Amino acid sequence: MTNQAFKSGFITIIGRPNVGKSTFLNRVIGQKIAIMSDKAQTTRNTIQGVLTTDDAQLVFIDTPGIHKPKHRLGDFMVKLAENTLNEVDAVMFMINAEEGFGRGDQYIIDRLASVKKPVYLIINKIDRIHPDNLFTLITEYKDKYDFKEIIPISALEGNNVDHLLEVLTDQLPEGPQYYPKDQVTDHPERFIISELIREKVLHHTREEVPHSIAVVVEKIEKNPDEKVLVQATIIVERSTQKGIVIGKQGTMLKKIGHQARRDIERLLGNKVYLELWVKVKKDWRNQERYLSEFGFDPENYR
């Protein structure tokens, strides 16, 4: 038994879209709670991942990528990300080592000016660049903001992730254990299931059906044979998108359902019977009644 005081705190992960925030969160937590895609703006809600050790509890908040909004859903996503900045104990500003400094980074740095808590620059995807380029990148960003520390990592490969966790733990204040030791997220199973299904839609439809996708889980119930019935609706904005998601003779929907079911079974630890439907809700990303219905409540982020 250690005499060291228990530490705890909240750490937000911000950055441009597609810098690897969700990949980092899933690696640290040890299971998939945030969906991963090579498409920008995959994360739409702040997803809390909880890492508990003997001495500390780190609650990570994976935010939507900060970007210039193109619709009401985009407004919601950016406000959601920005609202976390002054409500946490530390900020991880994550960048993609391959992309280098861009206007989107300056937009974020301008918003960090009012942040009183320590801000760490996390250079992700270092496995994809030459070490000489890393030094140049560090020098460039060092002049942009007074970071507490600059830490290069590869969330995908795990390089330097343990060191990052040690640094974050060291600076956390003494505090309580907010969540049970075996809890890895504050989101209900229904939310995680909808995200796992959405991930498969994004993966299989590629650019044909970009981000006009929402998934609503209608029912989760355990049958007498211990198999879990999950019924969910995939929402799209146009009838052409519905055709793409269903595919010829339903082949695409079957493929999406098959892969999503495997992830859901891993999540629930049960055999799953998954039923999927596809519905068209025209221009739902710009209509507040649909945003609220699908879990994006604009009222909270005025």
C-alpha positions in Angstrom: 0.0 0.0 0.0 1.5 3.3 -1.0 1.6 6.4 1.2 1.4 8.7 -1.8 -1.7 10.9 -1.9 -4.2 9.9 -4.6 -4.4 12.3 -7.6 -7.2 12.9 -10.0 -8.3 15.3 -12.7 -9.8 16.0 -16.0 -7.7 16.4 -19.2 -9.2 17.6 -22.4 -7.7 16.6 -25.8 -8.1 19.3 -28.5 -6.8 19.7 -32.0 -7.7 19.9 -35.6 -9.8 17.1 -37.0 -8.1 13.8 -37.7 -5.0 14.3 -35.6 -5.5 11.0 -33.7 -7.3 12.0 -30.5 -9.7 9.0 -30.6 -6.8 6.7 -31.4 -4.9 8.0 -28.3 -8.0 7.6 -26.1 -8.6 4.0 -27.2 -5.0 3.1 -26.6 -4.9 4.6 -23.1 -8.2 3.1 -22.0 -7.4 -0.3 -23.6 -10.6 -0.7 -25.5 -12.7 1.1 -28.2 -14.9 3.8 -26.7 -14.2 6.4 -29.4 -14.7 5.7 -33.1 -11.8 5.9 -35.5 -11.9 7.0 -39.1 -9.6 8.6 -41.6 -12.3 11.2 -42.2 -12.2 14.5 -40.5 -14.7 15.5 -37.8 -15.5 11.9 -36.8 -16.1 12.7 -33.1 -19.3 14.6 -32.5 -19.7 14.5 -28.7 -17.2 14.9 -25.9 -16.3 11.3 -25.0 -14.9 10.7 -21.5 -12.4 8.0 -21.1 -11.3 7.0 -17.6 -7.9 5.6 -16.7 -7.5 4.5 -13.1 -4.2 3.4 -11.6 -3.2 2.6 -8.0 -2.2 6.3 -7.4 -4.4 8.3 -9.8 -7.4 8.7 -12.0 -7.1 10.5 -15.3 -10.4 11.4 -16.9 -9.7 12.2 -20.6 -12.2 14.2 -22.7 -11.9 13.6 -26.4 -13.5 16.6 -28.1 -14.7 17.1 -31.7 -12.0 18.5 -33.9 -12.0 22.3 -33.9 -12.8 23.5 -37.4 -14.7 26.2 -39.3 -18.4 25.1 -39.0 -20.5 24.6 -42.2 -23.8 23.8 -40.5 -25.5 23.9 -37.1 -24.1 20.5 -36.2 -20.6 22.0 -36.9 -21.4 24.9 -34.6 -22.4 22.5 -31.9 -19.2 20.5 -32.3 -16.8 23.5 -32.1 -18.6 25.1 -29.1 -18.5 21.7 -27.4 -14.7 21.5 -27.9 -14.1 25.1 -26.8 -16.3 24.9 -23.7 -14.0 22.2 -22.2 -10.9 24.4 -22.1 -11.5 26.2 -18.8 -13.2 23.3 -17.0 -10.3 20.9 -16.8 -7.0 20.5 -15.0 -4.8 20.2 -18.1 -5.1 20.6 -21.9 -3.5 18.3 -24.5 -3.2 20.2 -27.8 -2.6 17.4 -30.3 -1.2 18.0 -33.7 -0.5 15.7 -36.7 3.3 15.5 -37.2 2.8 14.9 -40.9 0.8 18.1 -41.5 2.8 20.7 -39.7 1.6 24.1 -38.6 -1.6 25.3 -40.3 -4.3 28.0 -40.0 -6.4 25.7 -37.9 -3.7 25.4 -35.3 -3.4 29.2 -35.0 -7.2 29.3 -34.5 -6.8 26.9 -31.6 -3.8 28.7 -30.1 -5.7 32.0 -30.1 -8.3 30.3 -28.0 -5.7 28.9 -25.6 -4.6 32.4 -24.8 -7.2 32.7 -22.0 -6.5 29.2 -20.6 -5.0 29.3 -17.0 -4.3 25.5 -16.7 -1.1 23.8 -18.2 -1.2 23.2 -21.9 0.8 20.4 -23.4 1.7 20.2 -27.1 1.3 16.5 -28.1 3.0 15.8 -31.5 1.2 12.7 -32.7 2.0 10.3 -35.6 5.8 10.6 -35.1 6.1 7.1 -36.6 5.3 8.7 -40.0 8.0 11.3 -40.2 11.8 11.5 -40.2 13.4 12.3 -36.8 15.1 15.4 -38.3 11.7 16.8 -39.2 10.5 16.5 -35.6 13.1 18.9 -34.3 12.0 21.5 -36.9 8.4 21.0 -35.9 9.1 21.4 -32.2 11.1 24.6 -32.9 8.2 26.1 -35.0 5.5 25.4 -32.4 7.7 26.5 -29.4 7.5 30.1 -30.8 3.7 30.1 -31.0 2.7 29.4 -27.4 4.3 28.9 -24.0 3.6 25.2 -23.6 4.1 23.5 -20.3 5.9 20.7 -22.2 6.1 19.4 -25.8 5.8 15.6 -26.0 6.1 13.6 -29.3 4.1 10.4 -29.4 2.7 7.8 -31.7 -0.8 6.9 -30.4 -1.1 4.1 -33.0 2.3 2.4 -32.1 2.3 3.5 -28.5 5.6 5.3 -28.7 6.2 7.6 -25.6 2.6 7.3 -24.5 3.6 5.9 -21.1 5.9 8.9 -20.6 3.1 11.3 -21.4 0.8 9.6 -18.9 3.6 10.0 -16.2 3.9 13.7 -17.0 0.2 14.3 -16.8 -0.2 12.3 -13.5 2.7 14.2 -11.9 0.9 17.6 -12.4 -2.6 16.5 -11.4 -3.9 17.8 -8.0 -4.8 15.6 -5.1 -8.4 14.5 -5.5 -11.0 11.8 -5.2 -11.6 8.8 -7.4 -14.6 10.0 -9.4 -15.4 6.7 -11.1 -15.2 3.0 -10.0 -11.8 1.5 -10.9 -13.3 -0.8 -13.6 -15.3 2.0 -15.4 -13.7 3.2 -18.6 -16.2 5.8 -19.8 -19.1 7.9 -18.6 -21.2 7.2 -21.7 -24.0 4.7 -21.6 -23.8 1.6 -23.7 -26.5 2.9 -26.0 -24.2 5.8 -27.0 -21.2 3.6 -27.6 -23.2 1.1 -29.6 -24.5 3.9 -31.9 -20.9 5.1 -32.4 -19.6 1.7 -33.3 -22.4 1.4 -35.9 -21.6 4.9 -37.3 -17.9 4.0 -37.5 -18.7 1.1 -39.8 -20.9 3.2 -42.0 -18.1 5.8 -42.4 -15.6 3.1 -43.1 -17.6 1.3 -45.8 -19.2 4.2 -47.6 -16.1 6.3 -47.9 -16.7 9.7 -49.5 -20.1 8.8 -50.9 -21.9 9.4 -47.6 -19.7 11.9 -45.7 -20.9 13.2 -42.3 -24.7 13.3 -42.9 -24.9 10.1 -40.9 -26.5 9.7 -37.4 -27.3 6.5 -35.6 -30.2 6.1 -33.1 -30.3 3.0 -31.0 -34.0 2.2 -30.6 -33.9 -0.9 -28.4 -31.4 -3.0 -26.4 -32.9 -6.0 -24.6 -31.7 -9.4 -23.5 -33.7 -12.4 -24.9 -34.5 -15.5 -22.8 -31.6 -17.3 -24.7 -29.2 -14.7 -23.3 -28.7 -13.1 -26.8 -28.9 -9.3 -26.8 -31.3 -7.8 -29.3 -30.1 -4.4 -30.6 -32.3 -2.4 -33.0 -30.9 0.8 -34.5 -31.7 3.3 -37.2 -29.1 4.9 -39.5 -30.2 8.4 -40.4 -29.1 10.0 -43.7 -30.0 13.3 -45.4 -30.9 12.1 -48.9 -32.6 9.2 -50.6 -29.5 8.6 -52.7 -27.4 8.2 -49.5 -30.0 5.7 -48.3 -29.4 3.6 -51.4 -25.7 3.7 -50.9 -25.9 2.6 -47.2 -28.3 -0.3 -48.1 -26.3 -1.3 -51.2 -27.4 -3.6 -54.0 -29.8 -6.2 -52.6 -28.9 -5.0 -49.1 -25.2 -6.1 -49.3 -23.7 -2.9 -47.9 -26.1 -2.9 -44.9 -25.3 -6.5 -44.2 -21.6 -5.8 -44.3 -22.0 -2.8 -41.9 -24.2 -4.9 -39.6 -21.8 -7.9 -39.5 -18.8 -5.8 -38.5 -20.7 -3.6 -36.0 -22.2 -6.7 -34.4 -18.7 -8.1 -33.7 -17.6 -4.9 -31.9 -20.9 -4.7 -30.0 -20.4 -8.3 -28.8 -17.0 -7.4 -27.5 -18.4 -4.4 -25.7 -21.3 -6.3 -24.1 -19.6 -9.6 -23.6 -22.7 -11.3 -25.1 -23.9 -12.7 -28.4 -25.8 -10.0 -30.2 -28.7 -10.0 -32.7 -28.4 -6.7 -34.6 -31.3 -5.2 -36.6 -30.6 -2.1 -38.7 -32.9 0.2 -40.7 -32.1 3.3 -42.8 -34.2 6.4 -42.8 -34.0 9.8 -44.6 -34.3 13.0 -42.5 -33.7 15.8 -45.0 -31.0 18.3 -43.9 -31.1 17.1 -40.3 -27.8 18.7 -39.4 -29.3 22.1 -39.8 -32.6 21.4 -37.9 -32.5 21.8 -34.1 -35.3 19.4 -33.5 -33.3 16.6 -35.1 -30.1 17.7 -33.5 -31.7 17.4 -30.1 -33.4 14.1 -31.0 -30.1 12.6 -32.1 -28.2 13.7 -29.0 -26.8 17.0 -30.0 -28.6 19.6 -27.9 -27.8 23.1 -29.2 -29.5 24.7 -26.1 -26.5 23.6 -24.0 -23.9 25.4 -26.2 -25.2 28.8 -26.9 
